[in-house]
Amino acid sequence: MHVAILLLLCVCCVRRVTAYPDGQVEDSCQSMNPNHTDFKSQISSSLYKVSVNSTTFTPGQTITGEGRVLCSEWMLSE
């Protein structure tokens, strides 16, 4: 009985995730914009920079990248 309740609780906590079987969404991959609705693009400069070694990929390919925080002089003076 306890095992059945535990199993039921575990199943209730699992969330469904749907992925794209080909690994990409053509609209987003071509423009590098996520195309979410109801959100406006950021106008100001970003404080972060993310760089990767490839803009395309194939299944099984490893993509490496790095992230940096860009700061202004006013951030350092406080």
PDB file with one MODEL, atoms N, CA, C and O in Angstrom:
MODEL        1
ATOM      1  N   MET A   1       0.827  -1.203   0.000  1.00  0.00           N
ATOM      2  CA  MET A   1       0.000   0.000   0.000  1.00  0.00           C
ATOM      3  C   MET A   1       0.865   1.258   0.000  1.00  0.00           C
ATOM      4  O   MET A   1       0.594   2.204  -0.740  1.00  0.00           O
ATOM      5  N   HIS A   2       1.925   1.265   0.847  1.00  0.00           N
ATOM      6  CA  HIS A   2       2.800   2.437   0.916  1.00  0.00           C
ATOM      7  C   HIS A   2       3.545   2.654  -0.399  1.00  0.00           C
ATOM      8  O   HIS A   2       3.780   3.791  -0.808  1.00  0.00           O
ATOM      9  N   VAL A   3       3.912   1.566  -1.050  1.00  0.00           N
ATOM     10  CA  VAL A   3       4.612   1.670  -2.335  1.00  0.00           C
ATOM     11  C   VAL A   3       3.699   2.288  -3.383  1.00  0.00           C
ATOM     12  O   VAL A   3       4.149   3.103  -4.188  1.00  0.00           O
ATOM     13  N   ALA A   4       2.436   1.917  -3.386  1.00  0.00           N
ATOM     14  CA  ALA A   4       1.476   2.462  -4.350  1.00  0.00           C
ATOM     15  C   ALA A   4       1.278   3.957  -4.134  1.00  0.00           C
ATOM     16  O   ALA A   4       1.197   4.716  -5.100  1.00  0.00           O
ATOM     17  N   ILE A   5       1.200   4.380  -2.898  1.00  0.00           N
ATOM     18  CA  ILE A   5       1.042   5.811  -2.594  1.00  0.00           C
ATOM     19  C   ILE A   5       2.291   6.575  -3.004  1.00  0.00           C
ATOM     20  O   ILE A   5       2.194   7.656  -3.585  1.00  0.00           O
ATOM     21  N   LEU A   6       3.458   6.026  -2.709  1.00  0.00           N
ATOM     22  CA  LEU A   6       4.717   6.668  -3.092  1.00  0.00           C
ATOM     23  C   LEU A   6       4.824   6.775  -4.610  1.00  0.00           C
ATOM     24  O   LEU A   6       5.235   7.815  -5.126  1.00  0.00           O
ATOM     25  N   LEU A   7       4.465   5.730  -5.320  1.00  0.00           N
ATOM     26  CA  LEU A   7       4.493   5.744  -6.778  1.00  0.00           C
ATOM     27  C   LEU A   7       3.519   6.782  -7.330  1.00  0.00           C
ATOM     28  O   LEU A   7       3.851   7.495  -8.277  1.00  0.00           O
ATOM     29  N   LEU A   8       2.339   6.873  -6.758  1.00  0.00           N
ATOM     30  CA  LEU A   8       1.354   7.862  -7.187  1.00  0.00           C
ATOM     31  C   LEU A   8       1.878   9.282  -6.975  1.00  0.00           C
ATOM     32  O   LEU A   8       1.706  10.138  -7.843  1.00  0.00           O
ATOM     33  N   LEU A   9       2.511   9.538  -5.839  1.00  0.00           N
ATOM     34  CA  LEU A   9       3.082  10.859  -5.574  1.00  0.00           C
ATOM     35  C   LEU A   9       4.190  11.196  -6.567  1.00  0.00           C
ATOM     36  O   LEU A   9       4.277  12.330  -7.038  1.00  0.00           O
ATOM     37  N   CYS A  10       5.029  10.225  -6.884  1.00  0.00           N
ATOM     38  CA  CYS A  10       6.106  10.458  -7.856  1.00  0.00           C
ATOM     39  C   CYS A  10       5.548  10.770  -9.238  1.00  0.00           C
ATOM     40  O   CYS A  10       6.045  11.667  -9.918  1.00  0.00           O
ATOM     41  N   VAL A  11       4.525  10.043  -9.656  1.00  0.00           N
ATOM     42  CA  VAL A  11       3.915  10.273 -10.964  1.00  0.00           C
ATOM     43  C   VAL A  11       3.266  11.649 -11.012  1.00  0.00           C
ATOM     44  O   VAL A  11       3.314  12.311 -12.049  1.00  0.00           O
ATOM     45  N   CYS A  12       2.667  12.090  -9.930  1.00  0.00           N
ATOM     46  CA  CYS A  12       2.024  13.404  -9.886  1.00  0.00           C
ATOM     47  C   CYS A  12       3.045  14.539  -9.977  1.00  0.00           C
ATOM     48  O   CYS A  12       2.709  15.635 -10.428  1.00  0.00           O
ATOM     49  N   CYS A  13       4.259  14.297  -9.564  1.00  0.00           N
ATOM     50  CA  CYS A  13       5.295  15.334  -9.571  1.00  0.00           C
ATOM     51  C   CYS A  13       6.028  15.439 -10.907  1.00  0.00           C
ATOM     52  O   CYS A  13       6.740  16.416 -11.140  1.00  0.00           O
ATOM     53  N   VAL A  14       5.868  14.463 -11.776  1.00  0.00           N
ATOM     54  CA  VAL A  14       6.548  14.473 -13.069  1.00  0.00           C
ATOM     55  C   VAL A  14       5.847  15.466 -13.985  1.00  0.00           C
ATOM     56  O   VAL A  14       4.620  15.472 -14.089  1.00  0.00           O
ATOM     57  N   ARG A  15       6.629  16.295 -14.640  1.00  0.00           N
ATOM     58  CA  ARG A  15       6.076  17.269 -15.581  1.00  0.00           C
ATOM     59  C   ARG A  15       6.391  16.823 -17.001  1.00  0.00           C
ATOM     60  O   ARG A  15       7.422  16.203 -17.261  1.00  0.00           O
ATOM     61  N   ARG A  16       5.499  17.146 -17.898  1.00  0.00           N
ATOM     62  CA  ARG A  16       5.691  16.772 -19.294  1.00  0.00           C
ATOM     63  C   ARG A  16       6.509  17.847 -19.994  1.00  0.00           C
ATOM     64  O   ARG A  16       6.252  19.040 -19.836  1.00  0.00           O
ATOM     65  N   VAL A  17       7.485  17.416 -20.762  1.00  0.00           N
ATOM     66  CA  VAL A  17       8.321  18.323 -21.536  1.00  0.00           C
ATOM     67  C   VAL A  17       8.264  17.877 -22.986  1.00  0.00           C
ATOM     68  O   VAL A  17       8.493  16.708 -23.297  1.00  0.00           O
ATOM     69  N   THR A  18       7.960  18.808 -23.860  1.00  0.00           N
ATOM     70  CA  THR A  18       7.917  18.496 -25.273  1.00  0.00           C
ATOM     71  C   THR A  18       9.103  19.163 -25.947  1.00  0.00           C
ATOM     72  O   THR A  18       9.299  20.371 -25.814  1.00  0.00           O
ATOM     73  N   ALA A  19       9.881  18.392 -26.657  1.00  0.00           N
ATOM     74  CA  ALA A  19      11.054  18.925 -27.352  1.00  0.00           C
ATOM     75  C   ALA A  19      10.850  18.783 -28.857  1.00  0.00           C
ATOM     76  O   ALA A  19       9.945  18.082 -29.311  1.00  0.00           O
ATOM     77  N   TYR A  20      11.682  19.441 -29.602  1.00  0.00           N
ATOM     78  CA  TYR A  20      11.638  19.327 -31.047  1.00  0.00           C
ATOM     79  C   TYR A  20      12.548  18.182 -31.470  1.00  0.00           C
ATOM     80  O   TYR A  20      13.733  18.204 -31.139  1.00  0.00           O
ATOM     81  N   PRO A  21      12.043  17.184 -32.188  1.00  0.00           N
ATOM     82  CA  PRO A  21      12.831  16.003 -32.519  1.00  0.00           C
ATOM     83  C   PRO A  21      14.044  16.302 -33.396  1.00  0.00           C
ATOM     84  O   PRO A  21      15.030  15.566 -33.357  1.00  0.00           O
ATOM     85  N   ASP A  22      13.981  17.371 -34.185  1.00  0.00           N
ATOM     86  CA  ASP A  22      15.116  17.717 -35.036  1.00  0.00           C
ATOM     87  C   ASP A  22      16.110  18.623 -34.326  1.00  0.00           C
ATOM     88  O   ASP A  22      17.164  18.934 -34.880  1.00  0.00           O
ATOM     89  N   GLY A  23      15.795  19.048 -33.116  1.00  0.00           N
ATOM     90  CA  GLY A  23      16.720  19.849 -32.330  1.00  0.00           C
ATOM     91  C   GLY A  23      16.708  21.329 -32.620  1.00  0.00           C
ATOM     92  O   GLY A  23      17.523  22.060 -32.058  1.00  0.00           O
ATOM     93  N   GLN A  24      15.830  21.800 -33.464  1.00  0.00           N
ATOM     94  CA  GLN A  24      15.833  23.223 -33.759  1.00  0.00           C
ATOM     95  C   GLN A  24      14.449  23.701 -34.172  1.00  0.00           C
ATOM     96  O   GLN A  24      13.595  22.911 -34.574  1.00  0.00           O
ATOM     97  N   VAL A  25      14.253  24.968 -34.069  1.00  0.00           N
ATOM     98  CA  VAL A  25      13.059  25.637 -34.568  1.00  0.00           C
ATOM     99  C   VAL A  25      13.561  26.590 -35.640  1.00  0.00           C
ATOM    100  O   VAL A  25      14.307  27.520 -35.334  1.00  0.00           O
ATOM    101  N   GLU A  26      13.172  26.381 -36.871  1.00  0.00           N
ATOM    102  CA  GLU A  26      13.736  27.133 -37.996  1.00  0.00           C
ATOM    103  C   GLU A  26      13.673  28.649 -37.807  1.00  0.00           C
ATOM    104  O   GLU A  26      14.665  29.337 -38.048  1.00  0.00           O
ATOM    105  N   ASP A  27      12.523  29.182 -37.379  1.00  0.00           N
ATOM    106  CA  ASP A  27      12.397  30.630 -37.228  1.00  0.00           C
ATOM    107  C   ASP A  27      13.412  31.180 -36.244  1.00  0.00           C
ATOM    108  O   ASP A  27      14.025  32.216 -36.500  1.00  0.00           O
ATOM    109  N   SER A  28      13.596  30.508 -35.137  1.00  0.00           N
ATOM    110  CA  SER A  28      14.516  30.991 -34.109  1.00  0.00           C
ATOM    111  C   SER A  28      15.964  30.806 -34.523  1.00  0.00           C
ATOM    112  O   SER A  28      16.797  31.671 -34.251  1.00  0.00           O
ATOM    113  N   CYS A  29      16.276  29.710 -35.168  1.00  0.00           N
ATOM    114  CA  CYS A  29      17.670  29.440 -35.537  1.00  0.00           C
ATOM    115  C   CYS A  29      18.165  30.386 -36.618  1.00  0.00           C
ATOM    116  O   CYS A  29      19.344  30.738 -36.630  1.00  0.00           O
ATOM    117  N   GLN A  30      17.305  30.800 -37.513  1.00  0.00           N
ATOM    118  CA  GLN A  30      17.733  31.692 -38.584  1.00  0.00           C
ATOM    119  C   GLN A  30      17.975  33.106 -38.077  1.00  0.00           C
ATOM    120  O   GLN A  30      18.937  33.753 -38.492  1.00  0.00           O
ATOM    121  N   SER A  31      17.119  33.596 -37.187  1.00  0.00           N
ATOM    122  CA  SER A  31      17.215  34.982 -36.728  1.00  0.00           C
ATOM    123  C   SER A  31      17.912  35.125 -35.386  1.00  0.00           C
ATOM    124  O   SER A  31      18.268  36.236 -34.995  1.00  0.00           O
ATOM    125  N   MET A  32      18.117  34.008 -34.663  1.00  0.00           N
ATOM    126  CA  MET A  32      18.682  34.005 -33.314  1.00  0.00           C
ATOM    127  C   MET A  32      17.793  34.756 -32.325  1.00  0.00           C
ATOM    128  O   MET A  32      18.267  35.180 -31.271  1.00  0.00           O
ATOM    129  N   ASN A  33      16.511  34.925 -32.651  1.00  0.00           N
ATOM    130  CA  ASN A  33      15.524  35.517 -31.757  1.00  0.00           C
ATOM    131  C   ASN A  33      14.557  34.427 -31.322  1.00  0.00           C
ATOM    132  O   ASN A  33      14.126  33.628 -32.153  1.00  0.00           O
ATOM    133  N   PRO A  34      14.202  34.373 -30.030  1.00  0.00           N
ATOM    134  CA  PRO A  34      13.333  33.303 -29.558  1.00  0.00           C
ATOM    135  C   PRO A  34      11.886  33.398 -30.035  1.00  0.00           C
ATOM    136  O   PRO A  34      11.166  32.400 -29.996  1.00  0.00           O
ATOM    137  N   ASN A  35      11.443  34.570 -30.484  1.00  0.00           N
ATOM    138  CA  ASN A  35      10.083  34.766 -31.004  1.00  0.00           C
ATOM    139  C   ASN A  35       8.987  34.445 -29.999  1.00  0.00           C
ATOM    140  O   ASN A  35       7.946  33.905 -30.374  1.00  0.00           O
ATOM    141  N   HIS A  36       9.202  34.766 -28.739  1.00  0.00           N
ATOM    142  CA  HIS A  36       8.154  34.609 -27.738  1.00  0.00           C
ATOM    143  C   HIS A  36       7.139  35.719 -27.920  1.00  0.00           C
ATOM    144  O   HIS A  36       7.498  36.837 -28.290  1.00  0.00           O
ATOM    145  N   THR A  37       5.885  35.424 -27.665  1.00  0.00           N
ATOM    146  CA  THR A  37       4.863  36.456 -27.778  1.00  0.00           C
ATOM    147  C   THR A  37       4.712  37.187 -26.449  1.00  0.00           C
ATOM    148  O   THR A  37       5.099  36.668 -25.402  1.00  0.00           O
ATOM    149  N   ASP A  38       4.158  38.370 -26.493  1.00  0.00           N
ATOM    150  CA  ASP A  38       3.856  39.191 -25.315  1.00  0.00           C
ATOM    151  C   ASP A  38       5.097  39.685 -24.573  1.00  0.00           C
ATOM    152  O   ASP A  38       4.984  40.093 -23.417  1.00  0.00           O
ATOM    153  N   PHE A  39       6.261  39.663 -25.191  1.00  0.00           N
ATOM    154  CA  PHE A  39       7.469  40.197 -24.570  1.00  0.00           C
ATOM    155  C   PHE A  39       8.157  41.117 -25.560  1.00  0.00           C
ATOM    156  O   PHE A  39       8.229  40.821 -26.753  1.00  0.00           O
ATOM    157  N   LYS A  40       8.663  42.235 -25.060  1.00  0.00           N
ATOM    158  CA  LYS A  40       9.372  43.179 -25.918  1.00  0.00           C
ATOM    159  C   LYS A  40      10.873  42.998 -25.745  1.00  0.00           C
ATOM    160  O   LYS A  40      11.341  42.616 -24.672  1.00  0.00           O
ATOM    161  N   SER A  41      11.613  43.270 -26.794  1.00  0.00           N
ATOM    162  CA  SER A  41      13.067  43.161 -26.746  1.00  0.00           C
ATOM    163  C   SER A  41      13.653  44.223 -25.831  1.00  0.00           C
ATOM    164  O   SER A  41      13.087  45.304 -25.669  1.00  0.00           O
ATOM    165  N   GLN A  42      14.785  43.902 -25.239  1.00  0.00           N
ATOM    166  CA  GLN A  42      15.498  44.847 -24.387  1.00  0.00           C
ATOM    167  C   GLN A  42      16.158  45.893 -25.273  1.00  0.00           C
ATOM    168  O   GLN A  42      16.816  45.547 -26.254  1.00  0.00           O
ATOM    169  N   ILE A  43      15.992  47.168 -24.938  1.00  0.00           N
ATOM    170  CA  ILE A  43      16.558  48.255 -25.728  1.00  0.00           C
ATOM    171  C   ILE A  43      17.972  48.591 -25.256  1.00  0.00           C
ATOM    172  O   ILE A  43      18.841  48.890 -26.074  1.00  0.00           O
ATOM    173  N   SER A  44      18.207  48.544 -23.957  1.00  0.00           N
ATOM    174  CA  SER A  44      19.517  48.906 -23.415  1.00  0.00           C
ATOM    175  C   SER A  44      20.539  47.795 -23.656  1.00  0.00           C
ATOM    176  O   SER A  44      20.180  46.663 -23.979  1.00  0.00           O
ATOM    177  N   SER A  45      21.809  48.138 -23.493  1.00  0.00           N
ATOM    178  CA  SER A  45      22.884  47.161 -23.663  1.00  0.00           C
ATOM    179  C   SER A  45      22.822  46.115 -22.563  1.00  0.00           C
ATOM    180  O   SER A  45      22.426  46.404 -21.434  1.00  0.00           O
ATOM    181  N   SER A  46      23.213  44.918 -22.901  1.00  0.00           N
ATOM    182  CA  SER A  46      23.215  43.833 -21.930  1.00  0.00           C
ATOM    183  C   SER A  46      24.463  43.904 -21.058  1.00  0.00           C
ATOM    184  O   SER A  46      25.508  44.385 -21.495  1.00  0.00           O
ATOM    185  N   LEU A  47      24.349  43.423 -19.822  1.00  0.00           N
ATOM    186  CA  LEU A  47      25.502  43.358 -18.929  1.00  0.00           C
ATOM    187  C   LEU A  47      26.251  42.043 -19.091  1.00  0.00           C
ATOM    188  O   LEU A  47      27.283  41.839 -18.452  1.00  0.00           O
ATOM    189  N   TYR A  48      25.745  41.147 -19.938  1.00  0.00           N
ATOM    190  CA  TYR A  48      26.332  39.823 -20.092  1.00  0.00           C
ATOM    191  C   TYR A  48      26.639  39.556 -21.556  1.00  0.00           C
ATOM    192  O   TYR A  48      25.946  40.048 -22.447  1.00  0.00           O
ATOM    193  N   LYS A  49      27.681  38.775 -21.795  1.00  0.00           N
ATOM    194  CA  LYS A  49      28.019  38.361 -23.151  1.00  0.00           C
ATOM    195  C   LYS A  49      28.265  36.859 -23.141  1.00  0.00           C
ATOM    196  O   LYS A  49      29.060  36.356 -22.347  1.00  0.00           O
ATOM    197  N   VAL A  50      27.588  36.159 -24.016  1.00  0.00           N
ATOM    198  CA  VAL A  50      27.759  34.712 -24.149  1.00  0.00           C
ATOM    199  C   VAL A  50      28.283  34.444 -25.552  1.00  0.00           C
ATOM    200  O   VAL A  50      27.683  34.884 -26.533  1.00  0.00           O
ATOM    201  N   SER A  51      29.396  33.726 -25.654  1.00  0.00           N
ATOM    202  CA  SER A  51      29.998  33.392 -26.942  1.00  0.00           C
ATOM    203  C   SER A  51      30.080  31.880 -27.080  1.00  0.00           C
ATOM    204  O   SER A  51      30.379  31.174 -26.116  1.00  0.00           O
ATOM    205  N   VAL A  52      29.814  31.391 -28.276  1.00  0.00           N
ATOM    206  CA  VAL A  52      29.923  29.958 -28.552  1.00  0.00           C
ATOM    207  C   VAL A  52      30.794  29.757 -29.786  1.00  0.00           C
ATOM    208  O   VAL A  52      31.009  30.687 -30.564  1.00  0.00           O
ATOM    209  N   ASN A  53      31.294  28.537 -29.957  1.00  0.00           N
ATOM    210  CA  ASN A  53      32.210  28.272 -31.067  1.00  0.00           C
ATOM    211  C   ASN A  53      31.503  27.853 -32.355  1.00  0.00           C
ATOM    212  O   ASN A  53      32.165  27.587 -33.358  1.00  0.00           O
ATOM    213  N   SER A  54      30.175  27.791 -32.346  1.00  0.00           N
ATOM    214  CA  SER A  54      29.452  27.375 -33.540  1.00  0.00           C
ATOM    215  C   SER A  54      28.040  27.944 -33.508  1.00  0.00           C
ATOM    216  O   SER A  54      27.426  28.035 -32.445  1.00  0.00           O
ATOM    217  N   THR A  55      27.530  28.327 -34.669  1.00  0.00           N
ATOM    218  CA  THR A  55      26.150  28.813 -34.735  1.00  0.00           C
ATOM    219  C   THR A  55      25.214  27.744 -35.267  1.00  0.00           C
ATOM    220  O   THR A  55      23.998  27.940 -35.285  1.00  0.00           O
ATOM    221  N   THR A  56      25.763  26.610 -35.702  1.00  0.00           N
ATOM    222  CA  THR A  56      24.959  25.473 -36.133  1.00  0.00           C
ATOM    223  C   THR A  56      25.485  24.224 -35.435  1.00  0.00           C
ATOM    224  O   THR A  56      26.597  24.222 -34.906  1.00  0.00           O
ATOM    225  N   PHE A  57      24.687  23.168 -35.436  1.00  0.00           N
ATOM    226  CA  PHE A  57      25.138  21.937 -34.799  1.00  0.00           C
ATOM    227  C   PHE A  57      24.502  20.740 -35.471  1.00  0.00           C
ATOM    228  O   PHE A  57      23.506  20.856 -36.185  1.00  0.00           O
ATOM    229  N   THR A  58      25.095  19.596 -35.228  1.00  0.00           N
ATOM    230  CA  THR A  58      24.537  18.326 -35.670  1.00  0.00           C
ATOM    231  C   THR A  58      24.396  17.448 -34.437  1.00  0.00           C
ATOM    232  O   THR A  58      25.106  17.666 -33.456  1.00  0.00           O
ATOM    233  N   PRO A  59      23.507  16.469 -34.452  1.00  0.00           N
ATOM    234  CA  PRO A  59      23.342  15.603 -33.285  1.00  0.00           C
ATOM    235  C   PRO A  59      24.670  14.973 -32.860  1.00  0.00           C
ATOM    236  O   PRO A  59      25.400  14.423 -33.684  1.00  0.00           O
ATOM    237  N   GLY A  60      24.965  15.062 -31.586  1.00  0.00           N
ATOM    238  CA  GLY A  60      26.192  14.501 -31.032  1.00  0.00           C
ATOM    239  C   GLY A  60      27.367  15.456 -31.027  1.00  0.00           C
ATOM    240  O   GLY A  60      28.391  15.162 -30.411  1.00  0.00           O
ATOM    241  N   GLN A  61      27.250  16.586 -31.694  1.00  0.00           N
ATOM    242  CA  GLN A  61      28.342  17.561 -31.745  1.00  0.00           C
ATOM    243  C   GLN A  61      28.442  18.290 -30.413  1.00  0.00           C
ATOM    244  O   GLN A  61      27.425  18.611 -29.798  1.00  0.00           O
ATOM    245  N   THR A  62      29.660  18.550 -29.969  1.00  0.00           N
ATOM    246  CA  THR A  62      29.887  19.316 -28.750  1.00  0.00           C
ATOM    247  C   THR A  62      30.083  20.779 -29.110  1.00  0.00           C
ATOM    248  O   THR A  62      30.881  21.111 -29.986  1.00  0.00           O
ATOM    249  N   ILE A  63      29.352  21.646 -28.433  1.00  0.00           N
ATOM    250  CA  ILE A  63      29.496  23.086 -28.618  1.00  0.00           C
ATOM    251  C   ILE A  63      30.053  23.651 -27.325  1.00  0.00           C
ATOM    252  O   ILE A  63      29.519  23.380 -26.249  1.00  0.00           O
ATOM    253  N   THR A  64      31.109  24.423 -27.416  1.00  0.00           N
ATOM    254  CA  THR A  64      31.691  25.039 -26.228  1.00  0.00           C
ATOM    255  C   THR A  64      31.402  26.531 -26.246  1.00  0.00           C
ATOM    256  O   THR A  64      31.162  27.121 -27.299  1.00  0.00           O
ATOM    257  N   GLY A  65      31.429  27.118 -25.084  1.00  0.00           N
ATOM    258  CA  GLY A  65      31.154  28.540 -24.996  1.00  0.00           C
ATOM    259  C   GLY A  65      31.699  29.133 -23.721  1.00  0.00           C
ATOM    260  O   GLY A  65      32.229  28.429 -22.861  1.00  0.00           O
ATOM    261  N   GLU A  66      31.561  30.442 -23.613  1.00  0.00           N
ATOM    262  CA  GLU A  66      31.984  31.140 -22.407  1.00  0.00           C
ATOM    263  C   GLU A  66      31.027  32.293 -22.161  1.00  0.00           C
ATOM    264  O   GLU A  66      30.383  32.789 -23.085  1.00  0.00           O
ATOM    265  N   GLY A  67      30.944  32.704 -20.932  1.00  0.00           N
ATOM    266  CA  GLY A  67      30.111  33.830 -20.569  1.00  0.00           C
ATOM    267  C   GLY A  67      30.934  34.851 -19.805  1.00  0.00           C
ATOM    268  O   GLY A  67      31.811  34.491 -19.019  1.00  0.00           O
ATOM    269  N   ARG A  68      30.650  36.127 -20.037  1.00  0.00           N
ATOM    270  CA  ARG A  68      31.355  37.195 -19.335  1.00  0.00           C
ATOM    271  C   ARG A  68      30.349  38.219 -18.834  1.00  0.00           C
ATOM    272  O   ARG A  68      29.301  38.433 -19.443  1.00  0.00           O
ATOM    273  N   VAL A  69      30.683  38.842 -17.724  1.00  0.00           N
ATOM    274  CA  VAL A  69      29.886  39.945 -17.199  1.00  0.00           C
ATOM    275  C   VAL A  69      30.587  41.223 -17.610  1.00  0.00           C
ATOM    276  O   VAL A  69      31.760  41.423 -17.295  1.00  0.00           O
ATOM    277  N   LEU A  70      29.876  42.083 -18.311  1.00  0.00           N
ATOM    278  CA  LEU A  70      30.427  43.358 -18.751  1.00  0.00           C
ATOM    279  C   LEU A  70      30.003  44.416 -17.745  1.00  0.00           C
ATOM    280  O   LEU A  70      28.816  44.539 -17.444  1.00  0.00           O
ATOM    281  N   CYS A  71      30.944  45.171 -17.227  1.00  0.00           N
ATOM    282  CA  CYS A  71      30.581  46.186 -16.235  1.00  0.00           C
ATOM    283  C   CYS A  71      31.062  47.556 -16.682  1.00  0.00           C
ATOM    284  O   CYS A  71      32.031  47.682 -17.432  1.00  0.00           O
ATOM    285  N   SER A  72      30.375  48.563 -16.214  1.00  0.00           N
ATOM    286  CA  SER A  72      30.709  49.947 -16.522  1.00  0.00           C
ATOM    287  C   SER A  72      31.486  50.555 -15.372  1.00  0.00           C
ATOM    288  O   SER A  72      31.539  49.993 -14.278  1.00  0.00           O
ATOM    289  N   GLU A  73      32.090  51.710 -15.626  1.00  0.00           N
ATOM    290  CA  GLU A  73      32.845  52.398 -14.576  1.00  0.00           C
ATOM    291  C   GLU A  73      31.954  52.760 -13.400  1.00  0.00           C
ATOM    292  O   GLU A  73      32.400  52.702 -12.253  1.00  0.00           O
ATOM    293  N   TRP A  74      30.694  53.135 -13.660  1.00  0.00           N
ATOM    294  CA  TRP A  74      29.809  53.518 -12.552  1.00  0.00           C
ATOM    295  C   TRP A  74      29.528  52.340 -11.643  1.00  0.00           C
ATOM    296  O   TRP A  74      29.251  52.533 -10.459  1.00  0.00           O
ATOM    297  N   MET A  75      29.592  51.122 -12.165  1.00  0.00           N
ATOM    298  CA  MET A  75      29.369  49.953 -11.326  1.00  0.00           C
ATOM    299  C   MET A  75      30.556  49.720 -10.397  1.00  0.00           C
ATOM    300  O   MET A  75      30.387  49.233  -9.279  1.00  0.00           O
ATOM    301  N   LEU A  76      31.749  50.065 -10.854  1.00  0.00           N
ATOM    302  CA  LEU A  76      32.951  49.852 -10.057  1.00  0.00           C
ATOM    303  C   LEU A  76      33.139  50.930  -9.000  1.00  0.00           C
ATOM    304  O   LEU A  76      33.801  50.689  -7.990  1.00  0.00           O
ATOM    305  N   SER A  77      32.568  52.121  -9.213  1.00  0.00           N
ATOM    306  CA  SER A  77      32.802  53.229  -8.288  1.00  0.00           C
ATOM    307  C   SER A  77      31.932  53.165  -7.042  1.00  0.00           C
ATOM    308  O   SER A  77      32.215  53.862  -6.068  1.00  0.00           O
ATOM    309  N   GLU A  78      30.901  52.363  -7.044  1.00  0.00           N
ATOM    310  CA  GLU A  78      30.007  52.307  -5.878  1.00  0.00           C
ATOM    311  C   GLU A  78      30.522  51.397  -4.807  1.00  0.00           C
ATOM    312  O   GLU A  78      29.883  51.245  -3.766  1.00  0.00           O
TER     313      GLU A  78
ENDMDL
END
